[in-house]
């Protein structure tokens, strides 16, 4: 069963956008997209909230997502989130 995760990263002073830019520039985005089971990993900028970035993250299965969560990349993402002082709001959708 495929999963789609929406993660809203919110900060101040443009930090959410800086976070997404560093994720891409560091190569983390491409590494995550190359993980087995990843279907999608895309950032979007909401038009009505300049301090938020939306990540739409898709996985083939819960198992693939669990493996991603156990990867070294998650530690790197958490460090960047802390660096930019971001808050997260997460929504998960499962294909039926």
N, CA, C and O atoms as a GROMACS GRO file, in nm:
protein
  384
    1UNK      N    1   0.085  -0.118   0.000
    1UNK     CA    2   0.000   0.000   0.000
    1UNK      C    3   0.089   0.124   0.000
    1UNK      O    4   0.171   0.141   0.090
    2UNK      N    5   0.074   0.210  -0.099
    2UNK     CA    6   0.154   0.331  -0.112
    2UNK      C    7   0.113   0.435  -0.008
    2UNK      O    8  -0.004   0.443   0.030
    3UNK      N    9   0.212   0.513   0.037
    3UNK     CA   10   0.189   0.618   0.136
    3UNK      C   11   0.234   0.752   0.080
    3UNK      O   12   0.336   0.760   0.011
    4UNK      N   13   0.160   0.855   0.110
    4UNK     CA   14   0.200   0.992   0.080
    4UNK      C   15   0.204   1.069   0.210
    4UNK      O   16   0.110   1.066   0.289
    5UNK      N   17   0.315   1.138   0.232
    5UNK     CA   18   0.335   1.216   0.354
    5UNK      C   19   0.351   1.362   0.315
    5UNK      O   20   0.436   1.396   0.232
    6UNK      N   21   0.270   1.449   0.374
    6UNK     CA   22   0.287   1.593   0.357
    6UNK      C   23   0.351   1.646   0.484
    6UNK      O   24   0.297   1.628   0.593
    7UNK      N   25   0.466   1.711   0.469
    7UNK     CA   26   0.534   1.770   0.583
    7UNK      C   27   0.545   1.919   0.559
    7UNK      O   28   0.605   1.963   0.460
    8UNK      N   29   0.487   1.996   0.649
    8UNK     CA   30   0.494   2.141   0.643
    8UNK      C   31   0.604   2.186   0.737
    8UNK      O   32   0.594   2.166   0.859
    9UNK      N   33   0.710   2.245   0.682
    9UNK     CA   34   0.820   2.300   0.762
    9UNK      C   35   0.795   2.450   0.773
    9UNK      O   36   0.783   2.519   0.672
   10UNK      N   37   0.789   2.501   0.896
   10UNK     CA   38   0.762   2.643   0.918
   10UNK      C   39   0.870   2.702   1.007
   10UNK      O   40   0.911   2.641   1.107
   11UNK      N   41   0.917   2.821   0.970
   11UNK     CA   42   1.018   2.891   1.046
   11UNK      C   43   0.996   3.041   1.038
   11UNK      O   44   0.883   3.088   1.026
   12UNK      N   45   1.105   3.114   1.044
   12UNK     CA   46   1.100   3.259   1.030
   12UNK      C   47   1.220   3.305   0.949
   12UNK      O   48   1.317   3.231   0.932
   13UNK      N   49   1.213   3.427   0.901
   13UNK     CA   50   1.324   3.488   0.825
   13UNK      C   51   1.368   3.405   0.704
   13UNK      O   52   1.486   3.402   0.670
   14UNK      N   53   1.273   3.337   0.641
   14UNK     CA   54   1.304   3.258   0.522
   14UNK      C   55   1.375   3.126   0.550
   14UNK      O   56   1.427   3.063   0.457
   15UNK      N   57   1.380   3.084   0.676
   15UNK     CA   58   1.455   2.964   0.711
   15UNK      C   59   1.399   2.836   0.652
   15UNK      O   60   1.476   2.744   0.623
   16UNK      N   61   1.269   2.826   0.633
   16UNK     CA   62   1.213   2.704   0.574
   16UNK      C   63   1.263   2.689   0.430
   16UNK      O   64   1.298   2.579   0.387
   17UNK      N   65   1.265   2.798   0.358
   17UNK     CA   66   1.314   2.792   0.219
   17UNK      C   67   1.465   2.762   0.218
   17UNK      O   68   1.512   2.685   0.134
   18UNK      N   69   1.540   2.823   0.309
   18UNK     CA   70   1.685   2.795   0.318
   18UNK      C   71   1.709   2.648   0.348
   18UNK      O   72   1.802   2.587   0.294
   19UNK      N   73   1.627   2.590   0.435
   19UNK     CA   74   1.636   2.448   0.467
   19UNK      C   75   1.619   2.364   0.340
   19UNK      O   76   1.701   2.276   0.312
   20UNK      N   77   1.512   2.390   0.265
   20UNK     CA   78   1.486   2.313   0.143
   20UNK      C   79   1.599   2.331   0.042
   20UNK      O   80   1.638   2.236  -0.025
   21UNK      N   81   1.650   2.453   0.031
   21UNK     CA   82   1.761   2.478  -0.062
   21UNK      C   83   1.886   2.401  -0.021
   21UNK      O   84   1.956   2.347  -0.106
   22UNK      N   85   1.914   2.395   0.110
   22UNK     CA   86   2.031   2.321   0.157
   22UNK      C   87   2.010   2.170   0.141
   22UNK      O   88   2.105   2.097   0.111
   23UNK      N   89   1.888   2.124   0.161
   23UNK     CA   90   1.859   1.982   0.138
   23UNK      C   91   1.895   1.945  -0.006
   23UNK      O   92   1.956   1.841  -0.030
   24UNK      N   93   1.858   2.028  -0.099
   24UNK     CA   94   1.886   2.001  -0.240
   24UNK      C   95   2.035   2.016  -0.271
   24UNK      O   96   2.095   1.929  -0.334
   25UNK      N   97   2.095   2.127  -0.226
   25UNK     CA   98   2.236   2.153  -0.256
   25UNK      C   99   2.329   2.050  -0.194
   25UNK      O  100   2.434   2.020  -0.251
   26UNK      N  101   2.293   1.995  -0.079
   26UNK     CA  102   2.378   1.896  -0.010
   26UNK      C  103   2.373   1.759  -0.075
   26UNK      O  104   2.456   1.673  -0.045
   27UNK      N  105   2.277   1.738  -0.163
   27UNK     CA  106   2.262   1.607  -0.227
   27UNK      C  107   2.168   1.513  -0.153
   27UNK      O  108   2.141   1.403  -0.200
   28UNK      N  109   2.116   1.557  -0.038
   28UNK     CA  110   2.024   1.471   0.038
   28UNK      C  111   1.898   1.438  -0.040
   28UNK      O  112   1.850   1.325  -0.036
   29UNK      N  113   1.844   1.535  -0.111
   29UNK     CA  114   1.721   1.511  -0.187
   29UNK      C  115   1.743   1.399  -0.289
   29UNK      O  116   1.660   1.309  -0.301
   30UNK      N  117   1.852   1.406  -0.362
   30UNK     CA  118   1.877   1.303  -0.463
   30UNK      C  119   1.902   1.167  -0.399
   30UNK      O  120   1.860   1.065  -0.454
   31UNK      N  121   1.969   1.163  -0.285
   31UNK     CA  122   1.991   1.036  -0.214
   31UNK      C  123   1.858   0.975  -0.171
   31UNK      O  124   1.838   0.854  -0.184
   32UNK      N  125   1.769   1.058  -0.120
   32UNK     CA  126   1.639   1.008  -0.076
   32UNK      C  127   1.558   0.959  -0.195
   32UNK      O  128   1.496   0.853  -0.189
   33UNK      N  129   1.560   1.034  -0.304
   33UNK     CA  130   1.487   0.991  -0.425
   33UNK      C  131   1.540   0.859  -0.478
   33UNK      O  132   1.466   0.783  -0.541
   34UNK      N  133   1.667   0.830  -0.453
   34UNK     CA  134   1.729   0.706  -0.502
   34UNK      C  135   1.704   0.588  -0.410
   34UNK      O  136   1.735   0.474  -0.446
   35UNK      N  137   1.649   0.612  -0.291
   35UNK     CA  138   1.622   0.502  -0.198
   35UNK      C  139   1.518   0.407  -0.256
   35UNK      O  140   1.424   0.448  -0.324
   36UNK      N  141   1.537   0.280  -0.228
   36UNK     CA  142   1.440   0.179  -0.271
   36UNK      C  143   1.304   0.209  -0.209
   36UNK      O  144   1.292   0.227  -0.088
   37UNK      N  145   1.203   0.215  -0.292
   37UNK     CA  146   1.067   0.238  -0.245
   37UNK      C  147   1.023   0.382  -0.248
   37UNK      O  148   0.905   0.411  -0.225
   38UNK      N  149   1.115   0.477  -0.275
   38UNK     CA  150   1.073   0.617  -0.281
   38UNK      C  151   1.002   0.643  -0.413
   38UNK      O  152   1.053   0.609  -0.520
   39UNK      N  153   0.886   0.704  -0.405
   39UNK     CA  154   0.808   0.739  -0.524
   39UNK      C  155   0.816   0.887  -0.556
   39UNK      O  156   0.798   0.928  -0.671
   40UNK      N  157   0.842   0.968  -0.453
   40UNK     CA  158   0.837   1.113  -0.472
   40UNK      C  159   0.901   1.181  -0.354
   40UNK      O  160   0.889   1.136  -0.240
   41UNK      N  161   0.970   1.293  -0.382
   41UNK     CA  162   1.028   1.376  -0.276
   41UNK      C  163   1.040   1.515  -0.335
   41UNK      O  164   1.142   1.548  -0.395
   42UNK      N  165   0.936   1.597  -0.318
   42UNK     CA  166   0.929   1.728  -0.383
   42UNK      C  167   0.888   1.836  -0.285
   42UNK      O  168   0.796   1.818  -0.204
   43UNK      N  169   0.957   1.950  -0.293
   43UNK     CA  170   0.925   2.066  -0.211
   43UNK      C  171   0.839   2.165  -0.289
   43UNK      O  172   0.855   2.182  -0.410
   44UNK      N  173   0.747   2.231  -0.217
   44UNK     CA  174   0.660   2.333  -0.275
   44UNK      C  175   0.652   2.452  -0.180
   44UNK      O  176   0.667   2.437  -0.059
   45UNK      N  177   0.628   2.570  -0.237
   45UNK     CA  178   0.617   2.692  -0.158
   45UNK      C  179   0.472   2.739  -0.161
   45UNK      O  180   0.423   2.780  -0.266
   46UNK      N  181   0.402   2.734  -0.047
   46UNK     CA  182   0.264   2.784  -0.042
   46UNK      C  183   0.259   2.933  -0.074
   46UNK      O  184   0.338   3.011  -0.020
   47UNK      N  185   0.168   2.972  -0.159
   47UNK     CA  186   0.158   3.112  -0.201
   47UNK      C  187   0.116   3.205  -0.089
   47UNK      O  188   0.152   3.323  -0.090
   48UNK      N  189   0.040   3.155   0.007
   48UNK     CA  190  -0.013   3.242   0.112
   48UNK      C  191   0.066   3.235   0.243
   48UNK      O  192   0.024   3.293   0.343
   49UNK      N  193   0.180   3.164   0.244
   49UNK     CA  194   0.260   3.153   0.366
   49UNK      C  195   0.408   3.148   0.330
   49UNK      O  196   0.462   3.039   0.308
   50UNK      N  197   0.475   3.263   0.323
   50UNK     CA  198   0.616   3.264   0.280
   50UNK      C  199   0.712   3.202   0.380
   50UNK      O  200   0.830   3.184   0.348
   51UNK      N  201   0.667   3.168   0.500
   51UNK     CA  202   0.754   3.109   0.602
   51UNK      C  203   0.738   2.958   0.614
   51UNK      O  204   0.789   2.896   0.707
   52UNK      N  205   0.666   2.899   0.517
   52UNK     CA  206   0.643   2.754   0.518
   52UNK      C  207   0.684   2.694   0.385
   52UNK      O  208   0.668   2.755   0.279
   53UNK      N  209   0.739   2.573   0.392
   53UNK     CA  210   0.769   2.492   0.275
   53UNK      C  211   0.696   2.359   0.295
   53UNK      O  212   0.698   2.303   0.404
   54UNK      N  213   0.633   2.310   0.190
   54UNK     CA  214   0.563   2.182   0.192
   54UNK      C  215   0.649   2.078   0.122
   54UNK      O  216   0.691   2.098   0.008
   55UNK      N  217   0.673   1.967   0.189
   55UNK     CA  218   0.738   1.851   0.128
   55UNK      C  219   0.631   1.746   0.104
   55UNK      O  220   0.559   1.708   0.196
   56UNK      N  221   0.621   1.699  -0.020
   56UNK     CA  222   0.535   1.584  -0.050
   56UNK      C  223   0.628   1.467  -0.075
   56UNK      O  224   0.710   1.468  -0.167
   57UNK      N  225   0.613   1.366   0.010
   57UNK     CA  226   0.704   1.253   0.018
   57UNK      C  227   0.620   1.127  -0.007
   57UNK      O  228   0.524   1.103   0.065
   58UNK      N  229   0.656   1.047  -0.107
   58UNK     CA  230   0.579   0.927  -0.138
   58UNK      C  231   0.663   0.802  -0.130
   58UNK      O  232   0.779   0.801  -0.172
   59UNK      N  233   0.604   0.694  -0.076
   59UNK     CA  234   0.673   0.567  -0.057
   59UNK      C  235   0.585   0.451  -0.102
   59UNK      O  236   0.462   0.456  -0.088
   60UNK      N  237   0.647   0.347  -0.158
   60UNK     CA  238   0.573   0.231  -0.206
   60UNK      C  239   0.503   0.156  -0.093
   60UNK      O  240   0.397   0.098  -0.115
   61UNK      N  241   0.562   0.157   0.027
   61UNK     CA  242   0.507   0.078   0.136
   61UNK      C  243   0.551   0.137   0.270
   61UNK      O  244   0.641   0.220   0.277
   62UNK      N  245   0.486   0.091   0.375
   62UNK     CA  246   0.523   0.130   0.511
   62UNK      C  247   0.665   0.081   0.542
   62UNK      O  248   0.740   0.150   0.611
   63UNK      N  249   0.700  -0.036   0.491
   63UNK     CA  250   0.832  -0.092   0.515
   63UNK      C  251   0.941  -0.003   0.455
   63UNK      O  252   1.044   0.020   0.518
   64UNK      N  253   0.918   0.048   0.333
   64UNK     CA  254   1.016   0.137   0.269
   64UNK      C  255   1.031   0.266   0.349
   64UNK      O  256   1.142   0.316   0.367
   65UNK      N  257   0.920   0.320   0.397
   65UNK     CA  258   0.925   0.441   0.479
   65UNK      C  259   0.998   0.414   0.610
   65UNK      O  260   1.077   0.497   0.655
   66UNK      N  261   0.973   0.299   0.673
   66UNK     CA  262   1.040   0.264   0.798
   66UNK      C  263   1.192   0.255   0.778
   66UNK      O  264   1.268   0.301   0.862
   67UNK      N  265   1.235   0.196   0.667
   67UNK     CA  266   1.378   0.187   0.637
   67UNK      C  267   1.438   0.327   0.620
   67UNK      O  268   1.549   0.354   0.667
   68UNK      N  269   1.366   0.414   0.552
   68UNK     CA  270   1.411   0.553   0.536
   68UNK      C  271   1.426   0.620   0.672
   68UNK      O  272   1.525   0.689   0.697
   69UNK      N  273   1.329   0.599   0.761
   69UNK     CA  274   1.334   0.662   0.893
   69UNK      C  275   1.452   0.612   0.977
   69UNK      O  276   1.497   0.681   1.067
   70UNK      N  277   1.502   0.492   0.948
   70UNK     CA  278   1.615   0.436   1.021
   70UNK      C  279   1.750   0.472   0.957
   70UNK      O  280   1.855   0.436   1.010
   71UNK      N  281   1.747   0.542   0.844
   71UNK     CA  282   1.870   0.571   0.771
   71UNK      C  283   1.948   0.688   0.833
   71UNK      O  284   1.895   0.767   0.910
   72UNK      N  285   2.074   0.695   0.798
   72UNK     CA  286   2.161   0.804   0.841
   72UNK      C  287   2.107   0.939   0.792
   72UNK      O  288   2.127   1.041   0.856
   73UNK      N  289   2.040   0.938   0.679
   73UNK     CA  290   1.986   1.062   0.623
   73UNK      C  291   1.888   1.131   0.718
   73UNK      O  292   1.881   1.254   0.721
   74UNK      N  293   1.815   1.053   0.796
   74UNK     CA  294   1.721   1.113   0.890
   74UNK      C  295   1.794   1.197   0.995
   74UNK      O  296   1.743   1.300   1.037
   75UNK      N  297   1.912   1.153   1.037
   75UNK     CA  298   1.991   1.231   1.132
   75UNK      C  299   2.037   1.361   1.068
   75UNK      O  300   2.039   1.466   1.134
   76UNK      N  301   2.074   1.355   0.941
   76UNK     CA  302   2.118   1.475   0.869
   76UNK      C  303   2.001   1.573   0.851
   76UNK      O  304   2.017   1.694   0.866
   77UNK      N  305   1.884   1.520   0.820
   77UNK     CA  306   1.765   1.604   0.804
   77UNK      C  307   1.731   1.670   0.938
   77UNK      O  308   1.701   1.789   0.943
   78UNK      N  309   1.735   1.593   1.046
   78UNK     CA  310   1.704   1.648   1.178
   78UNK      C  311   1.803   1.758   1.216
   78UNK      O  312   1.764   1.859   1.274
   79UNK      N  313   1.930   1.740   1.182
   79UNK     CA  314   2.030   1.842   1.213
   79UNK      C  315   2.001   1.970   1.136
   79UNK      O  316   2.014   2.080   1.190
   80UNK      N  317   1.962   1.957   1.010
   80UNK     CA  318   1.928   2.077   0.931
   80UNK      C  319   1.802   2.144   0.985
   80UNK      O  320   1.794   2.266   0.989
   81UNK      N  321   1.706   2.064   1.026
   81UNK     CA  322   1.583   2.120   1.084
   81UNK      C  323   1.616   2.202   1.209
   81UNK      O  324   1.562   2.310   1.229
   82UNK      N  325   1.706   2.149   1.291
   82UNK     CA  326   1.749   2.222   1.411
   82UNK      C  327   1.827   2.348   1.373
   82UNK      O  328   1.808   2.454   1.433
   83UNK      N  329   1.915   2.335   1.275
   83UNK     CA  330   1.996   2.450   1.230
   83UNK      C  331   1.907   2.568   1.193
   83UNK      O  332   1.938   2.683   1.224
   84UNK      N  333   1.795   2.539   1.126
   84UNK     CA  334   1.706   2.644   1.078
   84UNK      C  335   1.588   2.670   1.172
   84UNK      O  336   1.500   2.750   1.140
   85UNK      N  337   1.585   2.604   1.287
   85UNK     CA  338   1.481   2.626   1.390
   85UNK      C  339   1.340   2.610   1.333
   85UNK      O  340   1.256   2.699   1.346
   86UNK      N  341   1.316   2.496   1.269
   86UNK     CA  342   1.188   2.473   1.203
   86UNK      C  343   1.094   2.390   1.289
   86UNK      O  344   1.137   2.303   1.365
   87UNK      N  345   0.966   2.418   1.274
   87UNK     CA  346   0.859   2.336   1.330
   87UNK      C  347   0.802   2.254   1.216
   87UNK      O  348   0.807   2.295   1.100
   88UNK      N  349   0.746   2.137   1.251
   88UNK     CA  350   0.688   2.049   1.150
   88UNK      C  351   0.543   2.020   1.182
   88UNK      O  352   0.502   2.010   1.297
   89UNK      N  353   0.464   2.006   1.075
   89UNK     CA  354   0.329   1.954   1.084
   89UNK      C  355   0.320   1.845   0.979
   89UNK      O  356   0.352   1.869   0.862
   90UNK      N  357   0.276   1.726   1.017
   90UNK     CA  358   0.280   1.610   0.928
   90UNK      C  359   0.139   1.555   0.904
   90UNK      O  360   0.059   1.544   0.997
   91UNK      N  361   0.112   1.522   0.779
   91UNK     CA  362  -0.012   1.453   0.740
   91UNK      C  363   0.028   1.328   0.662
   91UNK      O  364   0.117   1.333   0.577
   92UNK      N  365  -0.037   1.216   0.692
   92UNK     CA  366  -0.007   1.091   0.623
   92UNK      C  367  -0.133   1.040   0.554
   92UNK      O  368  -0.241   1.039   0.613
   93UNK      N  369  -0.116   0.997   0.429
   93UNK     CA  370  -0.228   0.944   0.352
   93UNK      C  371  -0.189   0.807   0.298
   93UNK      O  372  -0.079   0.789   0.246
   94UNK      N  373  -0.278   0.710   0.311
   94UNK     CA  374  -0.253   0.576   0.262
   94UNK      C  375  -0.346   0.548   0.143
   94UNK      O  376  -0.463   0.584   0.145
   95UNK      N  377  -0.290   0.485   0.043
   95UNK     CA  378  -0.370   0.445  -0.073
   95UNK      C  379  -0.463   0.331  -0.032
   95UNK      O  380  -0.422   0.240   0.041
   96UNK      N  381  -0.587   0.336  -0.078
   96UNK     CA  382  -0.680   0.227  -0.044
   96UNK      C  383  -0.716   0.148  -0.168
   96UNK      O  384  -0.793   0.052  -0.160
   0.00000   0.00000   0.00000
